């Protein structure tokens, strides 16, 4: 089975996000970028499928930041067979343009299955996978937490609201948006990563310059503080009286 994993680096939200004086973008001077957590789960699921059924795992990523190289080398060190780093102008890129670029690259590769994280911190709605499936004209299933290979199809576990699981049989080729791999992403030692960085080489793909598809950001701002919580203490009767009074003040009860 030939599997393609789509990965990306995203801002580390542990860091404090600062807005530039123009009010239209983030100050990226000291912003740290890390691999998207769910893409790491997608890679782990791909490696598990390779170990069980054989095949080849290719990891591809848009070269958005310099941290992209380390992410791709890490994938090789964990067990991926090859990588494709996509170079181009990706400033302000939207999901449609991203999907079109990935389609151009993926159409030049052999694949049975494409895995990616179901969402990122910059795409919490998870439009990336569905858009790519539309451009490639293949099925998409999101919020996946398990994959089994049948004779000519896949049986995938899809998470539903309320903690429920469903099983869906999907034809190959297809795209799966991974919510969680069947086991935690494997640990990578620094020594192994450094060894791979010395010996391995990243394949590269150069995108043609495209003028369309950028998002125009007019304003960026931090959420306003709406109010504070009021902690109510005292005897049970005092607490009830205070709650009733608050509800009356807000016009909820009369």
C-alpha positions as CSV (number, residue, x, y, z in Angstrom):
1,X,0.0,0.0,0.0
2,X,1.3,3.4,-1.0
3,X,0.4,6.1,1.6
4,X,0.8,9.8,1.4
5,X,0.8,11.8,4.6
6,X,0.2,15.6,4.5
7,X,1.8,17.5,7.3
8,X,2.3,21.1,8.3
9,X,3.9,23.3,10.9
10,X,1.7,25.6,13.0
11,X,2.3,28.3,15.6
12,X,3.0,27.0,19.1
13,X,0.1,28.4,21.1
14,X,2.1,28.1,24.3
15,X,3.8,31.3,23.2
16,X,2.1,34.6,23.7
17,X,0.6,35.9,20.4
18,X,1.4,39.5,19.6
19,X,-0.3,41.6,17.0
20,X,1.7,44.0,14.8
21,X,0.9,47.8,15.0
22,X,-0.9,47.6,11.6
23,X,-3.6,45.4,13.3
24,X,-3.7,43.0,10.4
25,X,-1.2,40.3,11.3
26,X,0.7,38.5,14.0
27,X,4.3,39.4,15.0
28,X,6.1,36.3,13.9
29,X,9.6,37.5,14.9
30,X,9.9,35.3,17.9
31,X,7.0,33.0,17.2
32,X,7.9,29.3,17.4
33,X,6.5,26.8,14.9
34,X,5.9,23.1,15.7
35,X,4.5,20.1,13.8
36,X,0.7,20.0,13.8
37,X,-0.2,17.4,16.5
38,X,-2.9,15.6,14.5
39,X,-0.7,15.4,11.4
40,X,1.8,13.5,13.7
41,X,-1.1,11.1,14.5
42,X,-1.7,10.7,10.8
43,X,2.0,9.8,10.3
44,X,1.8,7.3,13.1
45,X,-1.3,5.6,11.6
46,X,0.5,5.5,8.2
47,X,3.5,3.8,9.8
48,X,1.3,1.3,11.6
49,X,-0.4,0.4,8.3
50,X,3.0,0.0,6.6
51,X,4.2,-2.3,9.4
52,X,1.1,-4.5,9.2
53,X,0.6,-4.6,5.4
54,X,3.8,-3.4,3.8
55,X,4.1,-0.6,1.4
56,X,5.6,2.9,1.3
57,X,5.0,6.1,3.2
58,X,5.6,9.5,1.6
59,X,5.3,12.7,3.7
60,X,4.7,16.0,1.9
61,X,4.5,19.5,3.3
62,X,4.3,23.1,2.1
63,X,7.6,24.8,3.0
64,X,5.9,27.5,5.1
65,X,8.7,28.0,7.7
66,X,12.2,26.8,8.2
67,X,10.9,24.3,10.8
68,X,9.4,22.3,7.9
69,X,12.8,20.7,7.2
70,X,13.1,19.3,10.7
71,X,9.5,18.0,10.6
72,X,10.2,16.1,7.4
73,X,13.5,14.7,8.6
74,X,11.7,13.6,11.8
75,X,9.2,11.7,9.6
76,X,12.1,9.9,7.9
77,X,13.7,9.1,11.2
78,X,10.4,7.6,12.4
79,X,10.1,5.3,9.4
80,X,8.7,7.2,6.4
81,X,10.3,6.2,3.1
82,X,10.6,9.6,1.4
83,X,9.5,13.2,1.7
84,X,8.4,15.9,-0.7
85,X,9.0,19.6,0.4
86,X,6.9,21.9,-1.7
87,X,8.5,25.3,-2.2
88,X,6.7,28.5,-3.3
89,X,5.1,31.7,-2.1
90,X,2.6,30.7,0.6
91,X,2.1,34.0,2.4
92,X,-1.6,34.4,3.2
93,X,-2.5,31.1,1.4
94,X,-6.1,29.9,1.8
95,X,-7.4,26.3,1.9
96,X,-8.4,26.3,-1.8
97,X,-5.0,27.3,-3.0
98,X,-3.3,24.9,-0.6
99,X,-5.5,22.0,-1.9
100,X,-4.8,22.9,-5.5
101,X,-1.1,22.9,-4.9
102,X,-1.2,19.6,-3.1
103,X,-3.3,18.1,-5.9
104,X,-0.6,19.1,-8.4
105,X,2.0,17.4,-6.4
106,X,0.0,14.3,-5.4
107,X,-1.1,13.6,-9.0
108,X,2.5,13.0,-9.9
109,X,2.8,10.4,-7.2
110,X,1.4,6.8,-6.9
111,X,-0.9,6.4,-3.9
112,X,-3.7,4.3,-2.5
113,X,-4.4,6.3,0.6
114,X,-3.9,9.9,1.8
115,X,-3.8,10.6,5.5
116,X,-3.8,14.1,7.2
117,X,-4.7,15.5,10.5
118,X,-8.5,16.3,10.7
119,X,-7.7,19.9,11.6
120,X,-5.0,22.4,12.7
121,X,-4.9,25.3,15.0
122,X,-5.1,27.5,11.9
123,X,-7.9,25.4,10.3
124,X,-10.1,24.3,13.2
125,X,-13.0,23.7,10.8
126,X,-10.9,21.1,8.9
127,X,-11.6,22.2,5.4
128,X,-8.2,21.0,4.0
129,X,-9.0,17.3,3.6
130,X,-12.5,17.7,2.1
131,X,-11.3,20.3,-0.4
132,X,-8.4,18.1,-1.6
133,X,-10.7,15.1,-1.9
134,X,-13.0,17.2,-4.1
135,X,-10.1,18.3,-6.4
136,X,-8.8,14.7,-6.6
137,X,-12.4,13.3,-7.0
138,X,-11.9,10.6,-4.3
139,X,-13.8,9.9,-1.0
140,X,-13.1,11.7,2.3
141,X,-13.8,10.5,5.8
142,X,-12.9,12.8,8.8
143,X,-12.5,12.4,12.6
144,X,-11.0,8.9,12.1
145,X,-9.5,7.0,15.0
146,X,-8.7,3.6,13.4
147,X,-8.1,2.0,10.0
148,X,-8.4,-1.7,9.0
149,X,-7.5,-3.0,5.5
150,X,-10.0,-5.3,3.9
151,X,-9.6,-6.9,0.5
152,X,-10.3,-4.0,-1.7
153,X,-11.6,-1.4,0.8
154,X,-10.9,0.1,4.2
155,X,-12.9,-0.1,7.3
156,X,-12.5,3.1,9.3
157,X,-13.6,4.1,12.8
158,X,-15.2,7.5,12.8
159,X,-15.8,9.5,16.0
160,X,-19.3,10.9,16.4
161,X,-20.6,13.5,18.9
162,X,-21.3,12.2,22.4
163,X,-18.3,9.8,22.4
164,X,-19.9,7.4,19.9
165,X,-18.1,5.5,17.2
166,X,-19.2,4.4,13.7
167,X,-17.6,2.0,11.3
168,X,-17.6,3.1,7.6
169,X,-16.4,1.0,4.7
170,X,-14.7,3.3,2.1
171,X,-13.2,2.5,-1.3
172,X,-9.6,3.0,-2.2
173,X,-8.1,5.5,-3.1
174,X,-9.4,7.9,-0.4
175,X,-8.4,10.6,2.1
176,X,-8.8,10.2,5.8
177,X,-8.7,13.0,8.3
178,X,-7.1,11.5,11.4
179,X,-8.3,12.5,14.9
180,X,-6.2,10.0,16.8
181,X,-3.8,7.2,15.8
182,X,-4.4,3.7,17.2
183,X,-1.3,4.2,19.4
184,X,0.5,7.4,20.5
185,X,3.0,8.8,18.0
186,X,6.3,7.1,18.5
187,X,9.2,8.8,20.4
188,X,12.1,10.0,18.4
189,X,15.6,10.4,19.9
190,X,17.6,13.4,19.0
191,X,20.6,11.2,18.1
192,X,18.5,9.4,15.5
193,X,17.1,12.7,14.1
194,X,20.6,14.1,13.8
195,X,21.9,11.0,12.0
196,X,19.1,11.2,9.4
197,X,19.6,14.9,8.9
198,X,23.2,14.1,8.0
199,X,22.5,11.3,5.5
200,X,19.0,11.8,4.1
201,X,17.9,14.2,1.4
202,X,14.5,15.9,1.1
203,X,12.9,15.8,-2.4
204,X,11.7,19.2,-3.5
205,X,8.9,20.4,-5.7
206,X,8.8,24.0,-6.9
207,X,5.4,25.6,-7.4
208,X,4.6,28.1,-10.1
209,X,3.8,31.5,-8.9
210,X,0.1,32.0,-8.5
211,X,-1.5,35.4,-7.9
212,X,-4.9,34.3,-6.7
213,X,-6.0,32.5,-3.6
214,X,-4.7,34.8,-0.9
215,X,-6.8,35.9,2.1
216,X,-7.1,39.6,2.6
217,X,-7.0,40.2,6.4
218,X,-8.6,43.5,7.4
219,X,-8.3,43.3,11.2
220,X,-6.9,41.0,13.8
221,X,-7.7,41.6,17.5
222,X,-7.7,39.7,20.8
223,X,-11.1,38.6,22.2
224,X,-12.7,41.2,24.5
225,X,-13.2,40.3,28.1
226,X,-17.0,40.1,28.5
227,X,-17.1,40.0,32.3
228,X,-16.1,38.1,35.3
229,X,-17.6,35.2,37.2
230,X,-19.2,35.9,40.6
231,X,-18.5,33.3,43.2
232,X,-21.5,32.9,45.6
233,X,-20.8,31.6,49.0
234,X,-22.6,31.4,52.4
235,X,-25.5,29.3,53.6
236,X,-27.7,27.4,51.1
237,X,-30.6,29.9,51.6
238,X,-28.3,32.9,51.0
239,X,-27.0,31.3,47.8
240,X,-30.5,30.6,46.5
241,X,-31.6,34.2,47.3
242,X,-28.6,35.6,45.4
243,X,-29.2,33.4,42.4
244,X,-32.8,34.4,42.2
245,X,-31.9,38.1,42.5
246,X,-29.3,37.7,39.6
247,X,-31.9,36.0,37.4
248,X,-34.4,38.8,38.2
249,X,-31.8,41.5,37.4
250,X,-31.2,39.9,34.0
251,X,-34.9,39.7,33.3
252,X,-34.8,35.9,33.1
253,X,-37.4,35.5,35.8
254,X,-40.0,37.9,37.3
